[in-house]
Amino acid sequence: MPRHRAKSALPTKICPVCNLPFTWRKKWADCWDDVKYCSDRCRRHKSQATPGEMP
């Protein structure tokens, strides 16, 4: 029995900087609730995020 999940079954979030969806990654397993940005580039440009879109 395979232990892998289908990629479509993984949780997703919307990046507040680029407004694109990104999916869960194994390296974020312990901190998924704290992840807000899809990449380091978006994290560096977080001042471009529109206010009020972040939960």
N, C-alpha and C positions, 0 to 999 in steps of 0.2 A: 504494500500500500504506500503510495507516494506521500511524502511529508510536505511537499511544496504546495503553495497556494497559487491560484491563478492570479496573474497580475491585476486583472480587473477586480479581484476581491480584496485588494489591499486598500487601506484607508487613504484618503486624499485630503489635501488642503489647498487653499488658494494663496499664492504669494501676494502680499500687499503692495509690492513694488512693481512687478511685471504683470500682475493679474492673471498669471497662468497657473493651472493646477499642477501639483507635484504629489508624488506618491510616497508612501512609507518606505524607508530603507532600513536594512538590518542595523546599520551603525546608529540609527536613531531609536533603537528599541527601548533604551532606558530613558530617553528624554523626548519622546514624541510630543508630549503635551507642551513642551517648551519651544519646539521648533516653529519658527514663524516665517522663515525665508527659504526659498528653494535652492539657493546657492550662496557662496561667499560673495559673489559679485553683487547680488541683491542685498545682502546684509550690509555691505559697504555703502550702498546707495540708499539706505533706508530713509534718508531725509526726503527722498522723492516720493515716498508713499503718501497717499492722500489721507489726511486725518479722518478719523471716524470709521475707517474700513477695518481696523484691527479690533478683534473682540476684546 
